Amino acid sequence: MAEHEDQARKEEGGSMDQFGADVPVMQRILDSPFLLLFLGITIPTVFYLVWGIMEIISIPIAK
């Protein structure tokens, strides 16, 4: 049975794994809405946290 499926894939022009490997990484990222949502929330949060920590560190100590 598996040999028959392998033969059908070869007739169709290759396996699905082969087609998945041909897709560029940036296209995979841009095609994934949940990954874009995660990155859109995470990256600004990290930058604002780093910016806030730098601002707090730059405040002079009161005497």
Distance bins in CASP14 RR format, pairs under 12 A and 6 or more apart:
PFRMAT RR
TARGET T0000
AUTHOR 0000-0000-0000
RMODE 2
METHOD distances of the structure
MODEL  1
1 7 0 0 0 0 0 1 0 0 0 0 0
1 8 0 0 0 0 0 1 0 0 0 0 0
2 8 0 0 0 0 0 1 0 0 0 0 0
2 9 0 0 0 0 0 1 0 0 0 0 0
3 9 0 0 0 0 0 1 0 0 0 0 0
3 10 0 0 0 0 0 1 0 0 0 0 0
4 10 0 0 0 0 0 1 0 0 0 0 0
4 11 0 0 0 0 0 1 0 0 0 0 0
5 11 0 0 0 0 0 1 0 0 0 0 0
5 12 0 0 0 0 0 1 0 0 0 0 0
5 14 0 0 0 0 0 1 0 0 0 0 0
5 15 0 0 0 0 1 0 0 0 0 0 0
5 16 0 0 0 0 0 1 0 0 0 0 0
6 12 0 0 0 0 0 1 0 0 0 0 0
6 13 0 0 0 0 0 1 0 0 0 0 0
6 14 0 0 0 0 1 0 0 0 0 0 0
6 15 0 0 0 0 1 0 0 0 0 0 0
6 16 0 0 0 0 0 1 0 0 0 0 0
6 17 0 0 0 0 0 1 0 0 0 0 0
7 13 0 0 0 0 0 1 0 0 0 0 0
7 14 0 0 0 0 0 1 0 0 0 0 0
7 15 0 0 0 0 0 1 0 0 0 0 0
8 14 0 0 0 0 1 0 0 0 0 0 0
8 15 0 0 0 0 0 1 0 0 0 0 0
8 16 0 0 0 0 0 1 0 0 0 0 0
9 15 1 0 1 0 0 0 0 0 0 0 0
9 16 1 0 0 1 0 0 0 0 0 0 0
9 17 0 0 0 0 1 0 0 0 0 0 0
9 18 0 0 0 0 1 0 0 0 0 0 0
9 19 0 0 0 0 0 1 0 0 0 0 0
10 18 0 0 0 0 0 1 0 0 0 0 0
12 18 0 0 0 0 0 1 0 0 0 0 0
12 19 0 0 0 0 1 0 0 0 0 0 0
13 19 0 0 0 0 1 0 0 0 0 0 0
14 20 0 0 0 0 0 1 0 0 0 0 0
14 21 0 0 0 0 0 1 0 0 0 0 0
14 22 0 0 0 0 0 1 0 0 0 0 0
15 21 0 0 0 0 1 0 0 0 0 0 0
15 22 0 0 0 0 0 1 0 0 0 0 0
16 22 0 0 0 0 0 1 0 0 0 0 0
16 23 0 0 0 0 0 1 0 0 0 0 0
17 23 0 0 0 0 0 1 0 0 0 0 0
20 27 0 0 0 0 0 1 0 0 0 0 0
20 28 0 0 0 0 1 0 0 0 0 0 0
20 31 0 0 0 0 0 1 0 0 0 0 0
21 28 0 0 0 0 0 1 0 0 0 0 0
22 28 0 0 0 0 0 1 0 0 0 0 0
23 29 0 0 0 0 0 1 0 0 0 0 0
23 30 0 0 0 0 0 1 0 0 0 0 0
23 31 0 0 0 0 1 0 0 0 0 0 0
23 32 0 0 0 0 0 1 0 0 0 0 0
24 30 0 0 0 0 1 0 0 0 0 0 0
24 31 0 0 0 0 0 1 0 0 0 0 0
25 31 0 0 0 0 0 1 0 0 0 0 0
25 32 0 0 0 0 0 1 0 0 0 0 0
25 35 0 0 0 0 0 1 0 0 0 0 0
26 32 0 0 0 0 0 1 0 0 0 0 0
26 35 0 0 0 0 0 1 0 0 0 0 0
26 36 0 0 0 0 0 1 0 0 0 0 0
28 35 0 0 0 0 1 0 0 0 0 0 0
28 36 0 0 0 0 0 1 0 0 0 0 0
29 35 1 0 0 1 0 0 0 0 0 0 0
29 36 1 0 0 1 0 0 0 0 0 0 0
29 37 0 0 0 0 0 1 0 0 0 0 0
29 38 0 0 0 0 0 1 0 0 0 0 0
29 39 1 0 0 1 0 0 0 0 0 0 0
29 40 0 0 0 0 0 1 0 0 0 0 0
30 36 1 0 0 1 0 0 0 0 0 0 0
30 39 0 0 0 0 0 1 0 0 0 0 0
32 38 0 0 0 0 1 0 0 0 0 0 0
32 39 0 0 0 0 1 0 0 0 0 0 0
33 39 0 0 0 0 0 1 0 0 0 0 0
33 40 0 0 0 0 0 1 0 0 0 0 0
34 40 0 0 0 0 0 1 0 0 0 0 0
34 41 0 0 0 0 0 1 0 0 0 0 0
35 41 0 0 0 0 0 1 0 0 0 0 0
35 42 0 0 0 0 0 1 0 0 0 0 0
35 43 0 0 0 0 0 1 0 0 0 0 0
36 42 0 0 0 0 0 1 0 0 0 0 0
36 43 0 0 0 0 0 1 0 0 0 0 0
37 43 0 0 0 0 0 1 0 0 0 0 0
38 44 0 0 0 0 0 1 0 0 0 0 0
38 45 0 0 0 0 0 1 0 0 0 0 0
38 46 0 0 0 0 0 1 0 0 0 0 0
39 45 0 0 0 0 0 1 0 0 0 0 0
39 46 0 0 0 0 0 1 0 0 0 0 0
40 46 0 0 0 0 0 1 0 0 0 0 0
40 47 0 0 0 0 0 1 0 0 0 0 0
41 47 0 0 0 0 0 1 0 0 0 0 0
41 48 0 0 0 0 0 1 0 0 0 0 0
42 48 0 0 0 0 0 1 0 0 0 0 0
42 49 0 0 0 0 0 1 0 0 0 0 0
43 49 0 0 0 0 0 1 0 0 0 0 0
43 50 0 0 0 0 0 1 0 0 0 0 0
44 50 0 0 0 0 0 1 0 0 0 0 0
44 51 0 0 0 0 0 1 0 0 0 0 0
45 51 0 0 0 0 0 1 0 0 0 0 0
45 52 0 0 0 0 0 1 0 0 0 0 0
46 52 0 0 0 0 0 1 0 0 0 0 0
46 53 0 0 0 0 0 1 0 0 0 0 0
47 53 0 0 0 0 0 1 0 0 0 0 0
47 54 0 0 0 0 0 1 0 0 0 0 0
48 54 0 0 0 0 0 1 0 0 0 0 0
48 55 0 0 0 0 0 1 0 0 0 0 0
49 55 0 0 0 0 0 1 0 0 0 0 0
49 56 0 0 0 0 0 1 0 0 0 0 0
50 56 0 0 0 0 0 1 0 0 0 0 0
50 57 0 0 0 0 0 1 0 0 0 0 0
51 57 0 0 0 0 0 1 0 0 0 0 0
51 58 0 0 0 0 0 1 0 0 0 0 0
52 58 0 0 0 0 1 0 0 0 0 0 0
52 59 0 0 0 0 0 1 0 0 0 0 0
53 59 0 0 0 0 0 1 0 0 0 0 0
END
